[in-house]
Amino acid sequence: MVNLERTRSGAAVARLSAPGRRIWTNRASEPLIAFVEAGRQRIALRWKFNSEATLIREREVALVYESASPHLRLTSHWRARQTFGPIEHQIRIENLGSHDIWLPMQDTLDFDLKIDPQDKMEHVFVEKGATTPSATGTHRDVINEGYRWTGTSSTYGDLDESKPREIIPWSLVKADDHEQSGWYVGIEFSGRTRIAIVREQDSLKVSAGLNPDPVPFRTRLVPGEAFETPTVFVGAFRGGVDEAGNILRRWVREVLGNSETWKDPRYPYVVNNSWGGGVDVNEEIATRMIRDSASLGVEMFHVDAGWFRGVGDWHPNPKKFPHGLTAIAENAHQHGLKFGLWVDWTQAGISTEPGALNARDPKVRDWMVTDLPADWEPESFKGQTIDIGMPEAKQWAEREVERIVTDYHLDMLEHDGYLVAHGCDRSNHPHAAPDPLNKCIYKSSGFYFVDSTNSTDVSYHATRAYYAIYSKLRREHPGLIFEGCNDGGRMVDFGSAAHVDYFSITDTYDPVSNRRAFYDTSYVLPAPMLESYVEKWPTPRIENFRYMLRSGMMGWLSIMMDTALWTAEQRETAKNEIQMYKSELRPLIRDADLYHISSRPDGVHWDAIEYFDPSRKRGAIYVFRGSTAQAITHRFVLKGLDPASRYRVTFQDHSSAAKVVRGADLMKSGLLLQLPLINSSEIVSLKEEAPGR
Ligand SMILES: [Zn+2]
């Protein structure tokens, strides 16, 4: 529960608490900016509370403050879009005057929570799975006196290995009480953001919003325009981190998710992705893959990179696809499959074909984040990111994705590459100009980045343009599905969750990386949104093959292998696994509560994820045995069951005999698993029996 209270200076969230639990009281008033700049002048602001314009309803509060000179209106907006889960907060500043104004950093949320210096508490946060999930991934830090922590998120993941890894912009603080209660905060924005936590004596300070680093942040506000801070959500919980997640994931589904997508019980779909054959995809390969996908029970055929004429030239390569892409889409549809396509639609190349985005074209040269050298060339499927925060570039991109979706009969559009500019050197774009004395331009993976004090403002404008483009596409194509890839696991945040239907959660696709990325990300986001690409991996035995598949079957499954190379036994196994996924596992992935019942996967020891849906009285446990030669048995203590009920436990691969066990036993002494082989797995089904049996 989050209680909002007016203080004398305005308003703030006064108290955070789960029902009947410890109350966290905030002592800080709203963090309203103290000055703006006009021309070269810094002008101090005097905010006056406007009670007439203020809106107070049961689940929504909009507090309005005004500044007479310069004429500005600031709205502090709080709302509860559901009867459960967190409440959201945003600050909006409108320029009602007739001159350009420069705003300094306006944080979304700035709490000063009163604590007892003796309090013990824990801080939980999770990394993005960008590139490869690290050895830690899920962090559980003790918050001692003097604790100072900042976690950052952007659309770039972890390009800079000298810095701490990026987080999914979310943090949870849990008290050391037997109720395991606390609060969490998250950010609904994909641009450069940060969450900071500082403990000092009787104070726990929490800030969330745009990333003010590098200082000074500034953003221009032209007359009539409004600046909106990233929306931040904040909620309270009890019962531990998984219970907090069970509420948050449901809230994300109901509030941020796309109801059109969730309506289809086949979501998350089973996908076959052409990258298993690399960039060589062509009409013949696609036609064979479609036939094969349909016979395996797959539901979507996804053409990955390699189909186009060139980077920025998003038309099918006529040598590879002599009959075009529409013919492939229609072929997929005739086989009962959806058709998805990879496009890196913010990248420019050097194609001179009509309709191509050519970085050397004087008309678009200024859309690049910096002047490219005359001899610059794109890589085979990576070009130079344009700044879609620039209105002309945004309009081009908007028309281009609309054309691609319509012309190629898409059911799914995947964006990849870095679609939000990483800094920008231009002084004629809507964002702030770079600092000429303090900027760094560098090349990585064939394209250019700019680091300067305007980086956060560049990402602010480009991210909003991206959201606007996708919101429009969604309105015009209600059934269209969006995959957010962004070089695998880099753009996993709650702003993306409101604009795409699923994420690629890592860029490394072996079983352990897939399980690690799922383990981390599933603390905060609904499992159907979490895509694992399953890549070819050594599977000398069929048990290893099942282990490989199941490691990517806990959320959204995309197979990225040349299935034509599978043996007859592997084909049969894959078919059965896909069938079981669709009938038994997918309903749980969509609706069930999720529990992390082991430590994070390391590929050596045992690990497991439990799903249990109290309304269906059913559950499933994904169990994995790593490479450990010693332990052929392992006991998992289950969660979320009724101690008084009895559960029928069955083992998909018959690794143990079916049995009936009391909930209390499963949650105290646990469930014993026995797997004789290394790198093998089991799917355990749970069915709660009717009382009295
Ligand atoms: Zn720019």
Residues whose N, C-alpha, C, O or C-beta is under 5 A from the ligand:
A	BS01	ZN	D387 C424 R426 H429
